[in-house]
Amino acid sequence: EVPLNSPDALSSVGIAARTFVGRAIVGAGTVLTPDEVIAVKEAEGGFIVSPDTNVAVIATTRERGMGSYPGVFSPTEAFTAIRAGATGLKFFPAEVLGPKGIKAMKAVLPPSMPLYAVGGANPDNFAEYFAAGCAGFGLGTYIYKPGMTAGDIAARAQAAVAAYDREKKA
C-alpha cells in the first residue's frame, strides 16, 4: 500500500505494480474520493485502503474490480462498509478500539469478512489481534518513520514477518 499523501504516490503505485506483477498486489491508502480511486486504477493499483467508510469510494473501487478496505471503528460503520461491498475491514485506529473491541464486533460480523488492525498494531501485539479475529495488520509507522535508514526499515519488516508467521501458527 502506498499512501496517497506521500510524495509521487501514483508514480510509486505504478512502479511497484509493474515491478511486482504476479508476486504482489499493490494498492493505495489514504484514499478519500472516487476520483482518487480512478487515478489509482489508472496507475495499475489493485486495491484501495481508506481511513473512513465512504460508500462512494467503496462503490467506485468495487465497480473497477479492485479490493476495498475501508476504515471502520463502530458496528454501524462496519455494516455500512459491508453493505457497500467492502472486501475487508480496516479497524482504525486499532490501538484505541483494542483487541477486546474488535473481538466484540467480530461476534456480530459475517464470519467470512476479513478484519485488519491498523494504527497501533506491531509485532508485540499480533497475538492479541489474531486472538480477536484479525487476519492481518497495517504497519505504516511501525515499518517506516522519516529519518529511518533502509537497514532500520528492513530489520523492522523482517521482525514483523517473523512475528506474523510465529503468531499465526499459534
N, C-alpha and C positions, 0 to 999 in steps of 0.2 A: 504494500500500500504506500503510495506517495501522497502525502497531504497536499491539497491544492493551495494551502497557504505557505508553501515552501517555494524557493526561487525556481523558475523554469519547470514547474511541476508537470505540465503537459508534455514537454520535451522529455522529461525523465520517465514518465509513464511509457511513452513510445519507445524510447531506447531500451528500457528494461523489458518491455513486452517482446520486442524483436530479439533481444539477447537471450531471453529465457523461454522462447517459444517451445512448447512441448514439455517443459520442465517445471514451469510455474505459471500461475495466473497472476497478472499484475493489474492492480486497480488503483483507485484514488480514494483518499479520505478527506474529511472536512468539506464534503460536497453539500452545497446549500441550495442549489437551484436546478431546475430541469435543464437550463442552458448549459450548466457545468457538466451535467450527465452526458449530454450530447457531445460536448468537447472531449470528454474522457473517452467516449466510444470512438470518436474520430481519431484519437491518439492511440487506439488499439487496446484500451483498457477493458478488462473483463469483469470488474465488479466495482461497486460503489459502497463506501462507508460514510455515514453521516453522523453528526453529533446529535441529531434530533429525529423525530418521527414526522417527516414531511411527506404526506401522501402523494403530492405531485412528483417529488423526487423518486419515491418508490415506484410509482406507476411508469414514469419515463424510463427508469432503469430496467424494469421488467419488460416493457414494450420493446426494448432494444436487446433483449436476450442476455442481460447482464445480471450477476448476483447482486442482491440488495441487502445491506446490513445496516439498518438504521439504529441510531441510539435511542434507548428506552430507559426509563427509570421507574415507571409505575405499571401496574397491570393494565390500566387504561391505554397507556402508550403502547405497551406490548401487543395488546389485541388490535389496536388501530393499525399497527405495522403489519401484523399477520394478515388482517383482512385486506390490506392494500397490496399484499403479495410479497412481503419480505421473505428472503431466503434464509436469514438467520437474524438473531437479535444481539445487538451490542449493548450490554448493560454498562451505562456510563453516567457518572463516574462510579466505577465498581467499588472503589475504596470507601465511598460514602454509604452506598447501599449494603456492601459487605456480603460475604457468602451466605449469612443467615437470611438476608432479604432476598437474594437470588433464589435460594432454596425454597423459600415460602412461595415465591411467584411461580417457580417451576412446577409446583404441585397443581396449578390450575392451567398451565400452558400445554399445548399439544406436545406429547412426548417426542415427536419426531423433529420438533423445531430446535435447531442448534443454537446454543447460547454462548456468548463470548464475554469475558470480563475484560474491560478496558478502563484504564485510569486507575493505577494503583496495583495492578497485577504485576508480580515479579516471581522469580524462582523460589523465593522464600514462602510464598503463599499459594503456589499452584495446587498443592494437595487440598487445601481448603476449598478452592474454587471447583476443582474436579469433584469433590465430595458434594458440593452444592448443585452439581449437574451441568457445569460448563464443559464445552467441547474444546475450547481454546481461549486464547488471550490476545489482546493488543498490547504491545510493549514499547510504544513510541519513546517515551522519555527514559525508560529503563535502558533501552538499547543505545539511544543517542541523545546527547546534550551538547550544545555548542561548546567547542573547545576540546572535545574528546579526540584522541588520536585514533587512527584506523586500528591500531593494536587494541586499544581500550574497547572499541566497538566490537571487534572480532571476539575478544575474550567474553564480553557480556552476551553476545549472540550464542557462543558455544555453551556458556553456562545455562542459558535459557533452554537450549535444545536438550542438553543433558538432563536438566530438571524436568522438562516436559516428558521426555521418554521415561525417566525413572518414576515419576508420579502417575503417569497414565497407566503404567503396568500395575501399580499398587492397588 
